[in-house]
């Protein structure tokens, strides 16, 4: 059986493991307003197609990290 502390740590680890994917999917608006993401350049998928998935996965990551923080405290 999984105890409470291991559950909260697992939620945090899963959330943090998805951050590199989020960074690869995020558009590089800081350097140039028209720049594409690294994943868009590697796969050839246009940035407007990746943006909804980036937002969806971002919400999943944030909810996992918030649930980790709430349960850990």
PyMOL Python script that loads the backbone (N, CA, C, O; Angstrom):
from pymol import cmd

cmd.read_pdbstr("""\
ATOM      1  N   UNK A   1       0.836  -1.186   0.000  1.00  0.00           N
ATOM      2  CA  UNK A   1       0.000   0.000   0.000  1.00  0.00           C
ATOM      3  C   UNK A   1       0.877   1.243   0.000  1.00  0.00           C
ATOM      4  O   UNK A   1       1.922   1.295   0.648  1.00  0.00           O
ATOM      5  N   UNK A   2       0.433   2.215  -0.725  1.00  0.00           N
ATOM      6  CA  UNK A   2       1.163   3.472  -0.865  1.00  0.00           C
ATOM      7  C   UNK A   2       0.816   4.396   0.296  1.00  0.00           C
ATOM      8  O   UNK A   2      -0.357   4.685   0.532  1.00  0.00           O
ATOM      9  N   UNK A   3       1.814   4.853   1.010  1.00  0.00           N
ATOM     10  CA  UNK A   3       1.495   5.756   2.108  1.00  0.00           C
ATOM     11  C   UNK A   3       1.400   7.190   1.592  1.00  0.00           C
ATOM     12  O   UNK A   3       1.718   7.478   0.439  1.00  0.00           O
ATOM     13  N   UNK A   4       0.963   8.062   2.461  1.00  0.00           N
ATOM     14  CA  UNK A   4       0.621   9.429   2.100  1.00  0.00           C
ATOM     15  C   UNK A   4       1.832  10.215   1.604  1.00  0.00           C
ATOM     16  O   UNK A   4       1.724  10.931   0.609  1.00  0.00           O
ATOM     17  N   UNK A   5       2.970  10.102   2.264  1.00  0.00           N
ATOM     18  CA  UNK A   5       4.157  10.843   1.878  1.00  0.00           C
ATOM     19  C   UNK A   5       4.654  10.411   0.501  1.00  0.00           C
ATOM     20  O   UNK A   5       5.084  11.250  -0.291  1.00  0.00           O
ATOM     21  N   UNK A   6       4.600   9.122   0.210  1.00  0.00           N
ATOM     22  CA  UNK A   6       5.027   8.651  -1.103  1.00  0.00           C
ATOM     23  C   UNK A   6       4.091   9.140  -2.203  1.00  0.00           C
ATOM     24  O   UNK A   6       4.536   9.419  -3.316  1.00  0.00           O
ATOM     25  N   UNK A   7       2.811   9.245  -1.903  1.00  0.00           N
ATOM     26  CA  UNK A   7       1.851   9.770  -2.874  1.00  0.00           C
ATOM     27  C   UNK A   7       2.163  11.218  -3.200  1.00  0.00           C
ATOM     28  O   UNK A   7       2.174  11.600  -4.371  1.00  0.00           O
ATOM     29  N   UNK A   8       2.417  12.033  -2.180  1.00  0.00           N
ATOM     30  CA  UNK A   8       2.694  13.445  -2.436  1.00  0.00           C
ATOM     31  C   UNK A   8       4.009  13.616  -3.185  1.00  0.00           C
ATOM     32  O   UNK A   8       4.107  14.468  -4.067  1.00  0.00           O
ATOM     33  N   UNK A   9       5.015  12.825  -2.850  1.00  0.00           N
ATOM     34  CA  UNK A   9       6.283  12.900  -3.571  1.00  0.00           C
ATOM     35  C   UNK A   9       6.106  12.467  -5.025  1.00  0.00           C
ATOM     36  O   UNK A   9       6.707  13.058  -5.921  1.00  0.00           O
ATOM     37  N   UNK A  10       5.302  11.458  -5.263  1.00  0.00           N
ATOM     38  CA  UNK A  10       5.066  10.987  -6.629  1.00  0.00           C
ATOM     39  C   UNK A  10       4.370  12.062  -7.459  1.00  0.00           C
ATOM     40  O   UNK A  10       4.708  12.245  -8.629  1.00  0.00           O
ATOM     41  N   UNK A  11       3.409  12.772  -6.880  1.00  0.00           N
ATOM     42  CA  UNK A  11       2.738  13.845  -7.608  1.00  0.00           C
ATOM     43  C   UNK A  11       3.728  14.941  -7.983  1.00  0.00           C
ATOM     44  O   UNK A  11       3.687  15.462  -9.098  1.00  0.00           O
ATOM     45  N   UNK A  12       4.614  15.292  -7.059  1.00  0.00           N
ATOM     46  CA  UNK A  12       5.614  16.312  -7.344  1.00  0.00           C
ATOM     47  C   UNK A  12       6.605  15.870  -8.399  1.00  0.00           C
ATOM     48  O   UNK A  12       6.983  16.658  -9.266  1.00  0.00           O
ATOM     49  N   UNK A  13       7.025  14.634  -8.337  1.00  0.00           N
ATOM     50  CA  UNK A  13       7.994  14.127  -9.326  1.00  0.00           C
ATOM     51  C   UNK A  13       7.395  14.065 -10.725  1.00  0.00           C
ATOM     52  O   UNK A  13       8.061  14.402 -11.704  1.00  0.00           O
ATOM     53  N   UNK A  14       6.158  13.641 -10.818  1.00  0.00           N
ATOM     54  CA  UNK A  14       5.511  13.579 -12.136  1.00  0.00           C
ATOM     55  C   UNK A  14       5.342  14.988 -12.695  1.00  0.00           C
ATOM     56  O   UNK A  14       5.579  15.222 -13.880  1.00  0.00           O
ATOM     57  N   UNK A  15       4.934  15.917 -11.850  1.00  0.00           N
ATOM     58  CA  UNK A  15       4.794  17.299 -12.312  1.00  0.00           C
ATOM     59  C   UNK A  15       6.111  17.888 -12.778  1.00  0.00           C
ATOM     60  O   UNK A  15       6.173  18.519 -13.834  1.00  0.00           O
ATOM     61  N   UNK A  16       7.166  17.686 -11.997  1.00  0.00           N
ATOM     62  CA  UNK A  16       8.470  18.231 -12.371  1.00  0.00           C
ATOM     63  C   UNK A  16       9.068  17.534 -13.587  1.00  0.00           C
ATOM     64  O   UNK A  16       9.827  18.146 -14.339  1.00  0.00           O
ATOM     65  N   UNK A  17       8.741  16.277 -13.786  1.00  0.00           N
ATOM     66  CA  UNK A  17       9.300  15.571 -14.939  1.00  0.00           C
ATOM     67  C   UNK A  17       8.731  16.088 -16.251  1.00  0.00           C
ATOM     68  O   UNK A  17       9.328  15.877 -17.307  1.00  0.00           O
ATOM     69  N   UNK A  18       7.594  16.758 -16.205  1.00  0.00           N
ATOM     70  CA  UNK A  18       6.983  17.276 -17.424  1.00  0.00           C
ATOM     71  C   UNK A  18       7.455  18.677 -17.774  1.00  0.00           C
ATOM     72  O   UNK A  18       7.149  19.171 -18.859  1.00  0.00           O
ATOM     73  N   UNK A  19       8.192  19.330 -16.885  1.00  0.00           N
ATOM     74  CA  UNK A  19       8.639  20.694 -17.161  1.00  0.00           C
ATOM     75  C   UNK A  19       9.572  20.798 -18.367  1.00  0.00           C
ATOM     76  O   UNK A  19       9.440  21.759 -19.125  1.00  0.00           O
ATOM     77  N   UNK A  20      10.510  19.867 -18.595  1.00  0.00           N
ATOM     78  CA  UNK A  20      11.329  19.999 -19.813  1.00  0.00           C
ATOM     79  C   UNK A  20      10.501  19.963 -21.103  1.00  0.00           C
ATOM     80  O   UNK A  20      10.817  20.673 -22.057  1.00  0.00           O
ATOM     81  N   UNK A  21       9.456  19.151 -21.137  1.00  0.00           N
ATOM     82  CA  UNK A  21       8.579  19.124 -22.304  1.00  0.00           C
ATOM     83  C   UNK A  21       7.863  20.463 -22.456  1.00  0.00           C
ATOM     84  O   UNK A  21       7.692  20.950 -23.574  1.00  0.00           O
ATOM     85  N   UNK A  22       7.448  21.056 -21.348  1.00  0.00           N
ATOM     86  CA  UNK A  22       6.793  22.355 -21.395  1.00  0.00           C
ATOM     87  C   UNK A  22       7.731  23.417 -21.952  1.00  0.00           C
ATOM     88  O   UNK A  22       7.313  24.271 -22.734  1.00  0.00           O
ATOM     89  N   UNK A  23       8.990  23.366 -21.554  1.00  0.00           N
ATOM     90  CA  UNK A  23       9.961  24.339 -22.055  1.00  0.00           C
ATOM     91  C   UNK A  23      10.180  24.150 -23.555  1.00  0.00           C
ATOM     92  O   UNK A  23      10.294  25.131 -24.290  1.00  0.00           O
ATOM     93  N   UNK A  24      10.241  22.903 -24.014  1.00  0.00           N
ATOM     94  CA  UNK A  24      10.426  22.655 -25.441  1.00  0.00           C
ATOM     95  C   UNK A  24       9.220  23.094 -26.264  1.00  0.00           C
ATOM     96  O   UNK A  24       9.373  23.488 -27.420  1.00  0.00           O
ATOM     97  N   UNK A  25       8.032  23.031 -25.687  1.00  0.00           N
ATOM     98  CA  UNK A  25       6.819  23.410 -26.414  1.00  0.00           C
ATOM     99  C   UNK A  25       6.546  24.910 -26.355  1.00  0.00           C
ATOM    100  O   UNK A  25       5.770  25.425 -27.160  1.00  0.00           O
ATOM    101  N   UNK A  26       7.168  25.614 -25.419  1.00  0.00           N
ATOM    102  CA  UNK A  26       6.855  27.034 -25.252  1.00  0.00           C
ATOM    103  C   UNK A  26       7.497  27.861 -26.354  1.00  0.00           C
ATOM    104  O   UNK A  26       8.658  27.650 -26.704  1.00  0.00           O
ATOM    105  N   UNK A  27       6.738  28.800 -26.895  1.00  0.00           N
ATOM    106  CA  UNK A  27       7.315  29.671 -27.923  1.00  0.00           C
ATOM    107  C   UNK A  27       8.340  30.610 -27.306  1.00  0.00           C
ATOM    108  O   UNK A  27       8.233  30.989 -26.140  1.00  0.00           O
ATOM    109  N   UNK A  28       9.322  30.975 -28.096  1.00  0.00           N
ATOM    110  CA  UNK A  28      10.403  31.827 -27.609  1.00  0.00           C
ATOM    111  C   UNK A  28      10.038  33.299 -27.821  1.00  0.00           C
ATOM    112  O   UNK A  28      10.655  33.986 -28.634  1.00  0.00           O
ATOM    113  N   UNK A  29       9.038  33.773 -27.089  1.00  0.00           N
ATOM    114  CA  UNK A  29       8.578  35.150 -27.237  1.00  0.00           C
ATOM    115  C   UNK A  29       9.554  36.156 -26.643  1.00  0.00           C
ATOM    116  O   UNK A  29       9.486  37.344 -26.957  1.00  0.00           O
ATOM    117  N   UNK A  30      10.446  35.699 -25.803  1.00  0.00           N
ATOM    118  CA  UNK A  30      11.348  36.629 -25.135  1.00  0.00           C
ATOM    119  C   UNK A  30      12.349  37.212 -26.133  1.00  0.00           C
ATOM    120  O   UNK A  30      12.606  38.415 -26.122  1.00  0.00           O
ATOM    121  N   UNK A  31      12.909  36.370 -26.987  1.00  0.00           N
ATOM    122  CA  UNK A  31      13.923  36.859 -27.917  1.00  0.00           C
ATOM    123  C   UNK A  31      13.308  37.536 -29.145  1.00  0.00           C
ATOM    124  O   UNK A  31      13.700  38.641 -29.520  1.00  0.00           O
ATOM    125  N   UNK A  32      12.332  36.849 -29.769  1.00  0.00           N
ATOM    126  CA  UNK A  32      11.683  37.389 -30.962  1.00  0.00           C
ATOM    127  C   UNK A  32      10.195  37.078 -30.906  1.00  0.00           C
ATOM    128  O   UNK A  32       9.824  35.947 -30.594  1.00  0.00           O
ATOM    129  N   UNK A  33       9.344  38.032 -31.197  1.00  0.00           N
ATOM    130  CA  UNK A  33       7.893  37.772 -31.129  1.00  0.00           C
ATOM    131  C   UNK A  33       7.401  36.721 -32.112  1.00  0.00           C
ATOM    132  O   UNK A  33       6.367  36.103 -31.862  1.00  0.00           O
ATOM    133  N   UNK A  34       8.100  36.492 -33.221  1.00  0.00           N
ATOM    134  CA  UNK A  34       7.636  35.538 -34.227  1.00  0.00           C
ATOM    135  C   UNK A  34       8.366  34.209 -34.146  1.00  0.00           C
ATOM    136  O   UNK A  34       8.212  33.372 -35.036  1.00  0.00           O
ATOM    137  N   UNK A  35       9.149  33.993 -33.111  1.00  0.00           N
ATOM    138  CA  UNK A  35       9.946  32.772 -33.014  1.00  0.00           C
ATOM    139  C   UNK A  35       9.073  31.574 -32.680  1.00  0.00           C
ATOM    140  O   UNK A  35       8.062  31.701 -31.990  1.00  0.00           O
ATOM    141  N   UNK A  36       9.472  30.416 -33.173  1.00  0.00           N
ATOM    142  CA  UNK A  36       8.783  29.164 -32.886  1.00  0.00           C
ATOM    143  C   UNK A  36       9.467  28.454 -31.726  1.00  0.00           C
ATOM    144  O   UNK A  36      10.567  28.824 -31.314  1.00  0.00           O
ATOM    145  N   UNK A  37       8.808  27.444 -31.213  1.00  0.00           N
ATOM    146  CA  UNK A  37       9.396  26.662 -30.135  1.00  0.00           C
ATOM    147  C   UNK A  37      10.412  25.679 -30.699  1.00  0.00           C
ATOM    148  O   UNK A  37      10.469  25.441 -31.905  1.00  0.00           O
ATOM    149  N   UNK A  38      11.211  25.116 -29.803  1.00  0.00           N
ATOM    150  CA  UNK A  38      12.209  24.127 -30.207  1.00  0.00           C
ATOM    151  C   UNK A  38      11.512  22.890 -30.778  1.00  0.00           C
ATOM    152  O   UNK A  38      11.946  22.344 -31.792  1.00  0.00           O
ATOM    153  N   UNK A  39      10.433  22.449 -30.126  1.00  0.00           N
ATOM    154  CA  UNK A  39       9.703  21.277 -30.593  1.00  0.00           C
ATOM    155  C   UNK A  39       9.077  21.524 -31.971  1.00  0.00           C
ATOM    156  O   UNK A  39       9.013  20.615 -32.799  1.00  0.00           O
ATOM    157  N   UNK A  40       8.625  22.733 -32.206  1.00  0.00           N
ATOM    158  CA  UNK A  40       8.064  23.077 -33.508  1.00  0.00           C
ATOM    159  C   UNK A  40       9.132  23.018 -34.589  1.00  0.00           C
ATOM    160  O   UNK A  40       8.876  22.551 -35.699  1.00  0.00           O
ATOM    161  N   UNK A  41      10.314  23.487 -34.267  1.00  0.00           N
ATOM    162  CA  UNK A  41      11.405  23.437 -35.252  1.00  0.00           C
ATOM    163  C   UNK A  41      11.869  22.008 -35.501  1.00  0.00           C
ATOM    164  O   UNK A  41      12.196  21.657 -36.635  1.00  0.00           O
ATOM    165  N   UNK A  42      11.903  21.171 -34.451  1.00  0.00           N
ATOM    166  CA  UNK A  42      12.366  19.791 -34.607  1.00  0.00           C
ATOM    167  C   UNK A  42      11.378  18.913 -35.365  1.00  0.00           C
ATOM    168  O   UNK A  42      11.781  18.073 -36.170  1.00  0.00           O
ATOM    169  N   UNK A  43      10.086  19.106 -35.111  1.00  0.00           N
ATOM    170  CA  UNK A  43       9.081  18.231 -35.714  1.00  0.00           C
ATOM    171  C   UNK A  43       8.443  18.799 -36.968  1.00  0.00           C
ATOM    172  O   UNK A  43       7.849  18.055 -37.747  1.00  0.00           O
ATOM    173  N   UNK A  44       8.554  20.103 -37.177  1.00  0.00           N
ATOM    174  CA  UNK A  44       7.918  20.723 -38.324  1.00  0.00           C
ATOM    175  C   UNK A  44       6.448  21.040 -38.099  1.00  0.00           C
ATOM    176  O   UNK A  44       5.764  21.478 -39.024  1.00  0.00           O
ATOM    177  N   UNK A  45       5.954  20.827 -36.895  1.00  0.00           N
ATOM    178  CA  UNK A  45       4.570  21.159 -36.565  1.00  0.00           C
ATOM    179  C   UNK A  45       4.498  22.658 -36.287  1.00  0.00           C
ATOM    180  O   UNK A  45       5.296  23.170 -35.502  1.00  0.00           O
ATOM    181  N   UNK A  46       3.569  23.367 -36.907  1.00  0.00           N
ATOM    182  CA  UNK A  46       3.492  24.811 -36.687  1.00  0.00           C
ATOM    183  C   UNK A  46       3.166  25.154 -35.227  1.00  0.00           C
ATOM    184  O   UNK A  46       2.483  24.402 -34.531  1.00  0.00           O
ATOM    185  N   UNK A  47       3.670  26.297 -34.789  1.00  0.00           N
ATOM    186  CA  UNK A  47       3.468  26.714 -33.404  1.00  0.00           C
ATOM    187  C   UNK A  47       1.995  26.883 -33.035  1.00  0.00           C
ATOM    188  O   UNK A  47       1.619  26.517 -31.922  1.00  0.00           O
ATOM    189  N   UNK A  48       1.137  27.423 -33.919  1.00  0.00           N
ATOM    190  CA  UNK A  48      -0.280  27.535 -33.538  1.00  0.00           C
ATOM    191  C   UNK A  48      -0.948  26.187 -33.242  1.00  0.00           C
ATOM    192  O   UNK A  48      -1.929  26.142 -32.500  1.00  0.00           O
ATOM    193  N   UNK A  49      -0.441  25.100 -33.804  1.00  0.00           N
ATOM    194  CA  UNK A  49      -0.984  23.765 -33.515  1.00  0.00           C
ATOM    195  C   UNK A  49      -0.495  23.290 -32.145  1.00  0.00           C
ATOM    196  O   UNK A  49      -1.235  22.622 -31.424  1.00  0.00           O
ATOM    197  N   UNK A  50       0.742  23.628 -31.783  1.00  0.00           N
ATOM    198  CA  UNK A  50       1.317  23.191 -30.506  1.00  0.00           C
ATOM    199  C   UNK A  50       0.786  23.977 -29.310  1.00  0.00           C
ATOM    200  O   UNK A  50       0.759  23.452 -28.197  1.00  0.00           O
ATOM    201  N   UNK A  51       0.371  25.207 -29.516  1.00  0.00           N
ATOM    202  CA  UNK A  51      -0.018  26.071 -28.398  1.00  0.00           C
ATOM    203  C   UNK A  51      -1.155  25.491 -27.553  1.00  0.00           C
ATOM    204  O   UNK A  51      -1.044  25.531 -26.328  1.00  0.00           O
ATOM    205  N   UNK A  52      -2.243  24.953 -28.125  1.00  0.00           N
ATOM    206  CA  UNK A  52      -3.284  24.374 -27.266  1.00  0.00           C
ATOM    207  C   UNK A  52      -2.781  23.198 -26.423  1.00  0.00           C
ATOM    208  O   UNK A  52      -3.194  23.042 -25.274  1.00  0.00           O
ATOM    209  N   UNK A  53      -1.906  22.380 -26.979  1.00  0.00           N
ATOM    210  CA  UNK A  53      -1.350  21.260 -26.215  1.00  0.00           C
ATOM    211  C   UNK A  53      -0.426  21.763 -25.112  1.00  0.00           C
ATOM    212  O   UNK A  53      -0.399  21.205 -24.015  1.00  0.00           O
ATOM    213  N   UNK A  54       0.321  22.809 -25.403  1.00  0.00           N
ATOM    214  CA  UNK A  54       1.190  23.415 -24.400  1.00  0.00           C
ATOM    215  C   UNK A  54       0.364  23.920 -23.213  1.00  0.00           C
ATOM    216  O   UNK A  54       0.742  23.730 -22.057  1.00  0.00           O
ATOM    217  N   UNK A  55      -0.754  24.559 -23.511  1.00  0.00           N
ATOM    218  CA  UNK A  55      -1.623  25.066 -22.439  1.00  0.00           C
ATOM    219  C   UNK A  55      -2.266  23.934 -21.655  1.00  0.00           C
ATOM    220  O   UNK A  55      -2.354  24.002 -20.429  1.00  0.00           O
ATOM    221  N   UNK A  56      -2.716  22.893 -22.348  1.00  0.00           N
ATOM    222  CA  UNK A  56      -3.335  21.754 -21.671  1.00  0.00           C
ATOM    223  C   UNK A  56      -2.340  21.053 -20.754  1.00  0.00           C
ATOM    224  O   UNK A  56      -2.639  20.798 -19.588  1.00  0.00           O
ATOM    225  N   UNK A  57      -1.159  20.742 -21.280  1.00  0.00           N
ATOM    226  CA  UNK A  57      -0.149  20.083 -20.454  1.00  0.00           C
ATOM    227  C   UNK A  57       0.321  20.987 -19.326  1.00  0.00           C
ATOM    228  O   UNK A  57       0.650  20.506 -18.241  1.00  0.00           O
ATOM    229  N   UNK A  58       0.353  22.290 -19.572  1.00  0.00           N
ATOM    230  CA  UNK A  58       0.710  23.232 -18.515  1.00  0.00           C
ATOM    231  C   UNK A  58      -0.288  23.197 -17.368  1.00  0.00           C
ATOM    232  O   UNK A  58       0.103  23.259 -16.203  1.00  0.00           O
ATOM    233  N   UNK A  59      -1.561  23.100 -17.686  1.00  0.00           N
ATOM    234  CA  UNK A  59      -2.584  23.005 -16.633  1.00  0.00           C
ATOM    235  C   UNK A  59      -2.459  21.710 -15.847  1.00  0.00           C
ATOM    236  O   UNK A  59      -2.665  21.688 -14.634  1.00  0.00           O
ATOM    237  N   UNK A  60      -2.123  20.639 -16.542  1.00  0.00           N
ATOM    238  CA  UNK A  60      -1.924  19.352 -15.859  1.00  0.00           C
ATOM    239  C   UNK A  60      -0.728  19.438 -14.917  1.00  0.00           C
ATOM    240  O   UNK A  60      -0.800  18.992 -13.772  1.00  0.00           O
ATOM    241  N   UNK A  61       0.375  20.012 -15.401  1.00  0.00           N
ATOM    242  CA  UNK A  61       1.577  20.134 -14.583  1.00  0.00           C
ATOM    243  C   UNK A  61       1.314  21.003 -13.364  1.00  0.00           C
ATOM    244  O   UNK A  61       1.696  20.640 -12.252  1.00  0.00           O
ATOM    245  N   UNK A  62       0.672  22.139 -13.558  1.00  0.00           N
ATOM    246  CA  UNK A  62       0.397  23.037 -12.437  1.00  0.00           C
ATOM    247  C   UNK A  62      -0.541  22.377 -11.438  1.00  0.00           C
ATOM    248  O   UNK A  62      -0.351  22.514 -10.230  1.00  0.00           O
ATOM    249  N   UNK A  63      -1.550  21.662 -11.923  1.00  0.00           N
ATOM    250  CA  UNK A  63      -2.466  21.001 -10.986  1.00  0.00           C
ATOM    251  C   UNK A  63      -1.756  19.900 -10.199  1.00  0.00           C
ATOM    252  O   UNK A  63      -2.031  19.714  -9.014  1.00  0.00           O
ATOM    253  N   UNK A  64      -0.842  19.166 -10.849  1.00  0.00           N
ATOM    254  CA  UNK A  64      -0.070  18.149 -10.122  1.00  0.00           C
ATOM    255  C   UNK A  64       0.817  18.779  -9.062  1.00  0.00           C
ATOM    256  O   UNK A  64       0.897  18.280  -7.939  1.00  0.00           O
ATOM    257  N   UNK A  65       1.486  19.878  -9.413  1.00  0.00           N
ATOM    258  CA  UNK A  65       2.369  20.524  -8.446  1.00  0.00           C
ATOM    259  C   UNK A  65       1.583  21.174  -7.310  1.00  0.00           C
ATOM    260  O   UNK A  65       2.027  21.155  -6.162  1.00  0.00           O
ATOM    261  N   UNK A  66       0.424  21.746  -7.618  1.00  0.00           N
ATOM    262  CA  UNK A  66      -0.399  22.335  -6.560  1.00  0.00           C
ATOM    263  C   UNK A  66      -0.986  21.260  -5.648  1.00  0.00           C
ATOM    264  O   UNK A  66      -1.066  21.449  -4.434  1.00  0.00           O
ATOM    265  N   UNK A  67      -1.393  20.144  -6.226  1.00  0.00           N
ATOM    266  CA  UNK A  67      -1.908  19.065  -5.373  1.00  0.00           C
ATOM    267  C   UNK A  67      -0.789  18.478  -4.516  1.00  0.00           C
ATOM    268  O   UNK A  67      -1.023  18.088  -3.372  1.00  0.00           O
ATOM    269  N   UNK A  68       0.417  18.414  -5.059  1.00  0.00           N
ATOM    270  CA  UNK A  68       1.558  17.968  -4.266  1.00  0.00           C
ATOM    271  C   UNK A  68       1.785  18.912  -3.093  1.00  0.00           C
ATOM    272  O   UNK A  68       1.956  18.469  -1.958  1.00  0.00           O
ATOM    273  N   UNK A  69       1.788  20.211  -3.367  1.00  0.00           N
ATOM    274  CA  UNK A  69       2.027  21.181  -2.304  1.00  0.00           C
ATOM    275  C   UNK A  69       0.919  21.159  -1.256  1.00  0.00           C
ATOM    276  O   UNK A  69       1.191  21.245  -0.059  1.00  0.00           O
ATOM    277  N   UNK A  70      -0.327  21.045  -1.706  1.00  0.00           N
ATOM    278  CA  UNK A  70      -1.442  21.029  -0.767  1.00  0.00           C
ATOM    279  C   UNK A  70      -1.434  19.784   0.101  1.00  0.00           C
ATOM    280  O   UNK A  70      -1.664  19.862   1.307  1.00  0.00           O
ATOM    281  N   UNK A  71      -1.174  18.644  -0.503  1.00  0.00           N
ATOM    282  CA  UNK A  71      -1.162  17.410   0.279  1.00  0.00           C
ATOM    283  C   UNK A  71       0.070  17.304   1.166  1.00  0.00           C
ATOM    284  O   UNK A  71       0.009  16.716   2.245  1.00  0.00           O
ATOM    285  N   UNK A  72       1.199  17.873   0.716  1.00  0.00           N
ATOM    286  CA  UNK A  72       2.434  17.778   1.489  1.00  0.00           C
ATOM    287  C   UNK A  72       2.340  18.618   2.760  1.00  0.00           C
ATOM    288  O   UNK A  72       2.877  18.246   3.803  1.00  0.00           O
ATOM    289  N   UNK A  73       1.652  19.755   2.660  1.00  0.00           N
ATOM    290  CA  UNK A  73       1.520  20.603   3.848  1.00  0.00           C
ATOM    291  C   UNK A  73       0.416  20.072   4.722  1.00  0.00           C
ATOM    292  O   UNK A  73       0.137  20.640   5.778  1.00  0.00           O
TER     293      UNK A  73
END
""", "prot")
cmd.dss("prot")
cmd.show_as("cartoon", "prot")
cmd.util.cbc("prot")
cmd.orient("prot")
